[in-house]
Each structure stands twice: as C-alpha cells, then as structure tokens.
Amino acid sequence: MPRVTLRNTFHVRNSPAALRAHLSQPQSYVGLSPLVVAVRDIEQGENETRYVSVERFRFFGVVKYDNLIKVTLRSTDEAVEGEVTSPGGVRLDYRFRLTGRDGGTEVEDTLVVRAWTRPLLTFAARKAREVQLARAEVLASRLG
C-alpha cells in the first residue's frame, strides 16, 4: 500500500502536560482539524480511547459529505499517538511528540498516510498536510 510521511515541528508556549491533556481528549479534535465537526461513540479503555470522528468535506461549495472515521488514541509520557481508519480506504498513523523546550513545548507532529491507490493517496496526503499545518496554528492559539 503506497504511503507518505508528513512532519511539522512547532512551538507552543505551554507545558507538555497541558498539551498531552488537551490532545488526549477526543473533544479537543473538533476544530483542531478544520475538517472535524464532531466526535461521538467515545469508548474509554484502560490504555486507549476509541471514537468516531466526523470529517465534513464540501465539494463545489455546495455539496456536503460527512466522512465517519474510526480513531484510536493513546497517550504516553512522551507523546500522544494513534491510528485513523477511513471507510474510503485511507489509513493514517499519527504521533505528537511533546518535548519541553524554551519555556513551552516543541511539538513534532508526524503523520503517515496510506491508501490503496496513488490518486487517493495524493488527495488524502494533500488534505492531511493542510490539516497538519492548520493544527499548529490552532494549538498555539488555544494553549499559548
């Protein structure tokens, strides 16, 4: 299965613990990605959280499509990470490595996007990169 790895490193003026707490809550992802408009069916396990994220796509400014994706979320001392499964055959592994630096946190946001076909991968990777770059701005705005 073809794949693309995307990385973005940025700084947030807040502690790694504050970012870990924020990124460990499914509700925090609403608006963190410009595509995510809701989360639902949250199941909290001992070591991970599973939920459904509603991604809203608009085509031609008029047609709306809600893509329901399954998300697994885990938090460790160093990172928040997990997997995303889309019904369209797109898979995404993500990891936010959180390192205390310069009175705040350096966030290394890594995404690995996989899809069954190259055209689908190209579309998914382009959207994932847009979300990744927007996420840096939203986190900095929300948490300092």
Solvent accessible surface area in square Angstrom, and as a share of the most:
residue,aa,sasa,rsa
1,M,97,0.43
2,P,37,0.24
3,R,149,0.55
4,V,47,0.27
5,T,55,0.32
6,L,25,0.13
7,R,147,0.54
8,N,26,0.14
9,T,75,0.44
10,F,30,0.13
11,H,74,0.33
12,V,1,0.00
13,R,180,0.66
14,N,52,0.27
15,S,50,0.32
16,P,34,0.21
17,A,63,0.49
18,A,31,0.24
19,L,0,0.00
20,R,53,0.19
21,A,61,0.47
22,H,40,0.18
23,L,0,0.00
24,S,25,0.16
25,Q,95,0.42
26,P,5,0.03
27,Q,105,0.46
28,S,14,0.09
29,Y,22,0.09
30,V,54,0.31
31,G,36,0.35
32,L,0,0.00
33,S,9,0.06
34,P,86,0.54
35,L,28,0.14
36,V,14,0.08
37,V,59,0.34
38,A,39,0.30
39,V,26,0.15
40,R,112,0.41
41,D,94,0.49
42,I,69,0.35
43,E,115,0.51
44,Q,138,0.61
45,G,36,0.34
46,E,170,0.76
47,N,120,0.62
48,E,45,0.20
49,T,6,0.03
50,R,125,0.46
51,Y,10,0.04
52,V,25,0.15
53,S,3,0.02
54,V,11,0.06
55,E,29,0.13
56,R,72,0.26
57,F,24,0.10
58,R,146,0.53
59,F,81,0.34
60,F,192,0.80
61,G,64,0.62
62,V,123,0.71
63,V,82,0.47
64,K,107,0.46
65,Y,109,0.41
66,D,53,0.27
67,N,15,0.07
68,L,74,0.37
69,I,11,0.05
70,K,141,0.60
71,V,8,0.05
72,T,11,0.07
73,L,4,0.02
74,R,68,0.25
75,S,54,0.35
76,T,57,0.33
77,D,116,0.60
78,E,100,0.45
79,A,0,0.00
80,V,0,0.00
81,E,41,0.18
82,G,2,0.02
83,E,62,0.28
84,V,24,0.14
85,T,51,0.30
86,S,12,0.08
87,P,96,0.61
88,G,50,0.48
89,G,9,0.09
90,V,24,0.14
91,R,69,0.25
92,L,30,0.15
93,D,48,0.25
94,Y,16,0.06
95,R,91,0.33
96,F,2,0.01
97,R,80,0.29
98,L,10,0.05
99,T,37,0.21
100,G,49,0.47
101,R,110,0.40
102,D,126,0.65
103,G,83,0.79
104,G,6,0.05
105,T,0,0.00
106,E,36,0.16
107,V,0,0.00
108,E,43,0.19
109,D,0,0.00
110,T,21,0.12
111,L,6,0.03
112,V,27,0.15
113,V,0,0.00
114,R,60,0.22
115,A,0,0.00
116,W,164,0.58
117,T,71,0.41
118,R,144,0.53
119,P,101,0.64
120,L,56,0.28
121,L,2,0.01
122,T,83,0.48
123,F,69,0.29
124,A,12,0.09
125,A,12,0.09
126,R,128,0.47
127,K,50,0.21
128,A,11,0.08
129,R,83,0.30
130,E,85,0.38
131,V,18,0.11
132,Q,0,0.00
133,L,80,0.40
134,A,27,0.21
135,R,18,0.07
136,A,13,0.10
137,E,132,0.59
138,V,39,0.22
139,L,0,0.00
140,A,37,0.29
141,S,95,0.61
142,R,94,0.34
143,L,33,0.16
144,G,34,0.33
